Amino acid sequence: MYKEKEADVKYLKSPLNYTGGKFKLLKQILPLFPEKIETFYDLFAGGCNVALNVKADRIVCNDILTQLINLYEAFKENTVSDVYAHIENRIKEYQLTKENKDGYLELRKYYNENKEPLDLFVLICYAFNNSIRFNSKGGFNIPFGKNRSSYNKSIRNRLEHFLQSIVNIEFENKSFMDFESTQFKEDDFVYIDPPYLITVANYNENDGWCEDREKNYIIFLMCLIKKELDLPYQMFLNTKGKAMIF
């Protein structure tokens, strides 16, 4: 397990406000991880808060949301200065502010028609609660974050650290079911934090996570357990006392 004292650890926070993000739980989660990890797999990476802070020889982050992985790949393919320039140029071009709803809607329309990955990040900065959500056709549909959301100093600082940290992260864009248990080695560590079927959240819309996927997930989990891998997973208990227990 990690040896660092909890008070001495400063965790990196993703610039993306992803539903179900585990940043606030890192001090409980990470100390449970082994000290030596050859390859760390996060099969439901989301905002990558766990991967940003884990220590491993190799890190693989997977998410089924294509738009999200395209954004991460664009972050890697462009220099830090080019990423900043793109963001600032879009803000200027569409006159984005906390009050300019029309500019936000124009950029959202442009993104949904052209799918430029870096434009997604600009939209997220000005979206309501900086949230991420897509409709059944793949269109970004979060409303404007009036008087609340913007590309501020906090987001820029988190983005800077994020861009530096993901250089050596490998990204995958596929279903967790496309991973084979045979590909995982003895010193690999598989982190699994799937959507919660018993909750109401953005990722449960448009059949994003349903009972069939839950059943497939359980089968997949059983295969990994039989292989006796290091396998952390999240158990969620809601206020009504319902829980998924594995």
Phi, psi and omega in degrees: 000159180299140184263341185302140175290140185306320183291338183272352186265129174245116185270145175278140181246134179297147175283356181257130178272079187268133179304129179085009180301146187252021182304315183290345181256003184301322182292340174269326186280307189298324178298345179275350182280150177292155180292321183254114177234123178285297176235126177261124178248125170248107188279343176230070194293323181056235181281358175070022181300322180289312182298327180297335189245359181275153176253118181203156177293328182214140181233128178238121179248126180241143170208143183282346181281105185300318182299324180291313180294323176299322177295314179299319179295323177294322175301320182285324185284337181257152175289161179301317181295324179291323177297313179300317181297318179298315180299311183294325177293320178293320179299318179290316183299318182259007178050049184286129175215179176292344184252343187273084180294319182299319179297319178298314181295326177294317178293321179298317178298317180297316180297315182295337178271331188245338176057040172288115188306316183293336176295331178299318180296320178299317178299315181302321181300326184254004180280160179303123181058019182053037186274165180235123178201144179230147177278182185295341179265004179088010180273136176291127188228022176286134178289171182292139179269065186306129176062011183230314189258140178193171174276087187258180183299321181298314180295319180298318180296317179294323178296319180302311179294323180297313181298324179288328188275334186270001182307319184258009177274135176264133182250139176237151180230084181201173177288150176301334181290344179278354174274136179260135180300335182288344182278347182271133182262173186302318183265012175279159182227120184254114180259125184232114178228079185283168172301157182258116183297329186274006179247166174254114182208167183303322184285353176265359179278158177054036179059030180298320176220115187231182183297323179297317179293325178297318179295318178296324179297317180297318178298315179299317181296319179297323178296320179290322179296320178297331180281351178060046176275157167294119191219090174277144176215163183261133171251130183249130177240120181263181187292344179267003176084006178276145181212153169260119184237125178233000000 
